[in-house]
Amino acid sequence: MQRIAVVGSINMDYFIETEVLPKIGETVLGENFFLSIGGKGANQAVAAARLGGNVSLFGSVGDDENSEIIIKKLEKENINLVNLQSVKGTPTGAAFIELCQSENRIIVVPGANAHTNIDYVQSIALELQKFDVIVFQLETPIEMIEYLVPGLYEHGKTIILNPAPAKTLKQELIEKVTYITPNEHEYNMVFNTNESMEELLKKYPNKLIVTCGSEGVRFFDGSEIKLVPAIKVTPVDTTGAGDTFSGAFSVAIAEGSSLQDSIWFGNIAAGISVTKKGAQTGMPKRNDVTQFVKEKEYQDEKGHTQGN
């Protein structure tokens, strides 16, 4: 198993469940409230670790009570936190998530995540070179990623970039990243183009991987555009599905699976994750994915294909 480094955001997530979303100036009653550890970096690290990945998390927390809770939880997930940065006088990042009829709206306050910057990564750049697969997102300063990626590229590392929240990427960064995984709503902004998905996929064979929710995931293998289908589930909370896909995808890539098989593995994990509330609560363990595959193979043998 190759070693995976996740460089990204770490938050405390505040969830509010409601039957109706408030309009501007309106107050409504919520149905439920709960806390969960989040941030795209932490989420993807947890997803990868639960699926058997050898994972280290690089990022920043504040010097508040939330940071203590988060560190204890991540350690229980068997994630290496040796290179985590604690920023004095700054709160840990936070996300405020409204859940309504299985959909969500999210406001993120970066807090200490803003300090996962060039100054920080200069101190851990050599350490990152010890890893085989490095995973990034865009909830931390993009200048940090632009600083790190050229060196990692020169050392032949596998670089996975989940460009969320969406920002336009420089062409030189795109060229040096191994895999870019925007969703169907993000790719135009990420690549600063009005081209169709099909046109863009053909420009970046085996690099651009577009997640399309319940439809599945599309990529161009050099000959044709492939659709790797999503599994069929009844969603309860879609928060964290994309992060689960990224974590699972990174594990499969680290294990040497083909690109299509890695996407399928990610799709299974993401599908399972949306059946429970909370970004990390629903993230499956390896046994969950293995059991799903066994059940699907059994259904296929009986002639009742399920899940794709």
N, C-alpha and C positions, 0 to 999 in steps of 0.2 A: 504493500500500500504506500503510495507516494504521500508526502506530507502536504497538508493544505494550510495556507495562511489566509485568513479573512481580515481585510483592512477596512474598517468602516464604523458606522455609527452605533451608539449604545444608548438606549432610552428606557425610561419608565413609561409604560403606556397606561393611559387612563381611559377606560371604556365606559360608554354610556349607551344603554339600549333604550330605544324608543319606538313607538308605533308610528309616530309622525315627526318629521324634521321641522324645527321651528323656522318661520320666516323672519326676516329682518325685524327686530323690535318685538318679536313674539316670544312668550314663555310657554313651554309645554311641560307636562309631567313625563319623566322617564320611567322605564320599567325596571331597570337594574343598573348597577354600577360595580365595576371591579377593576383591579390593577393587574398588570402583567408586564414582564420584562420584554422590551422590544428594541426598535432600531434595526435598520436593515442589516447592519453588520452583525449584531448579536443574533438576530433571527437566522441569518444564513449560516452562522457558525453552529448554532444549536441544531438546525436541520441536518447539517453535515455530520455533526458528532453523533446524533441519534442513529444515523444510518451507517455508522461504523467508520467514519472518517477520522484520521489522525489530525486534529484541528487545533490551531493556535489563533487567538484573536488579538488583533492590534487595533488600538483605539484609545479613547479618553473618557473618563468619568469625572464627576465633580468630587467635592469633599463633603458631601451631604449624606443623609441617611439612605437615600435611594441607592447611592453607589455601594454601600455595604450590603444591601439586600441583593443587588444585582451580582456582585462578585461571588457571594455565597451560592447563589443559584447557578451561575455559569460554571463554577467549580464542580458542582454536583453533576453537571452535564459532561464532565470529563474534557473540558476545554482548557487548554493551556493559556494562562493569563500573565505569564512572566513579563511580557512587554507592554502590558496595559499602563497607560499614563493617568495619574491622578492630578487634577488641576485644582490648585487652591483658590478659594474665593469665587468659585464658579459652580453653578448647579449642574447636576447631571442632566443630559438631554431629556426632553419629555415629548410625548405625543398624546393628543386628545382626539379620541376616535368615537364618532357617532355611528351606531349600528342601527339600521332600519330596514326591516324586511330583507335580510340577508345581504344587504349592500352596506357600504361604509363611506363616510367623509372623514378626512384626517387633517389636523393641523399639527405641524411639528415645530417645536422650539429647540434649536440646536444645542444651546448650553455648552457643555464641555466639548461637544463634537466639533465645534469651530476650532478647537485647539489640536485636532488631528490634522495638522498643517505641515508645511515644509520643515519648520524647525523640529517638529517631532519626528518626522520620517527620516530626516538626516541622521538621527541618532539610532534608527533601527534598520537602515537601508542594508547594511551588511548582514544583519540577522535574517532579513527577508530572503536573501540569496541562498539560504540553506533549505528553502522550501521549493517544492516542485510545481505546485498549483497555487496561484495567488488570485484571490477574489476581491473585486472592488464594487462599490455602488457610488451614488452621487449625493449622499446625505452629509458628506464631509467635503472640505474645500477641494475643488477639482484641480487646483494648482498642485496639490500634493500628489495626485494621481499622475498628472503630466510630468512631474519631477521623477517619480519612481519608475514609470513604465519603460522608458528607453533603456535604463540599466538592466531591468529584469528581462527585457527583450533580447538584449545583447548576450545575456547568460542563458538564453534558450528556455526560459520559463514559460509555462502555460498560464496565460493571463485571461481571466474571465471578468468581463465588465458588465454589470447589470445597471444600465443607465437610467436609474430612477432615484429621485424625481428627475424627469427628463430635462436635459440641457443639450445645447448644440456642442458636438465634439469637434476638435480640430482634426483635420485629415491625417496629420502625422501620428496622432494618438490612435486613430482607428486602424491605421496600417500596422501598428505594433501590437495591438491587442489580438489574442488568439480567437476569442469568441465574444460577441456582443449580443446581449439578450434583451432588447426592448420589447414592450408589448405592442399590440396593434394600434394603440393610441399614441405611442411615443416615438415611433421610428422616424416620422417626418421631421420632428423637431431635432432629434438626435443627429440626423444626417443633413439637416438644413435643406430639405428637398421637397418638391411637390410630386415626385415620381410615385408611381403605384408601388405597392408592396412587391409585386412580381418583378418589376423592373429593378428595384433596389436589391432584392434577393439575388438576382442573377449577376449583379456587380460584385457581390461578396460571397462567392461560393464557400460553403463549409465554415463561414465566419459569422455571418448574420443569422441569428436565430430569433424569430418573431413569435412570441407567445400570444395566442388568440383566445384566451379564456376557455370556454366550454367546447370550442371547436378543436383545440389542440395547439400544435406548434408547427410552424413552417420554416423550412430552410431549403437552400439550393445545393444539391450535391455535385454540381458540375455538369450534370446531364439533364436533370429535371427537378422541378420544385416538389419537395416531399411534404406531406402532411402527416405528422405523427399525432394520432387522435388522443383526445383527453379521455379519461375514464368516466363512466356515468355514475354520478352520485347525486344525492339530494343535499344541496348546500345549506349550511347553517350560518357560516360566517366566512366570507372570502378573504378577510384580513390575513396577510401572511402567506397566501398561496404562492405568489410570485417568489417570495423569499425561500419558501420550501422547495420550489422548483430549482432555484439557483443552488441551494445547498446540496440537494440530491444530485443535480447535474454535475457539480464539482466532484462529488464522491465517485460517481461512475467514471468520469474522465480520469480521475486519479487512479482508479483501478484498472485502467487500460481498455475500457469498453469503447466500442465504436461510437461515432457521433450520434447516429440514429438510436442505438440502444441506450445511450446516456440520456437522450431526450425522453425516451419512453420511460426510463427509470424516474426521471424528474416528473413526468406527467402523473405517474402512479402516486408518488409521494404527495404531490400538490393536490391531487384529487382526494386523497384520504384526509388531508389537512383541513379541508373546508367543511368537514362533517362535524367539527366541534368549534366552540367559541374561543376567541383569542388567537393571537398570531402564533404563539408557541405551543399553546395547549393542545392543538390538534396535530402538531408535527409528529409524523409516525416514527417508530423505531424500525430497525431492519426487519424484524420478524413480521411486522405488519405488512410490509411490502412483499416479503416472501410468501406470506399467507395469501395475499391477493393474487399473486401470480399462480400459485397452486390451484386456487379456486377457479381462476379463469381458464387454466389449462384443462381442468376437469370439465368445466362447462363446454369448452371447445370439443373435447372428446365425445361428449354427449350430443353434440350438434346444436348446442344452445349458446352461441357465442355471447359473451357479456363483457362490456367495458371498452370495446373499440370496434 
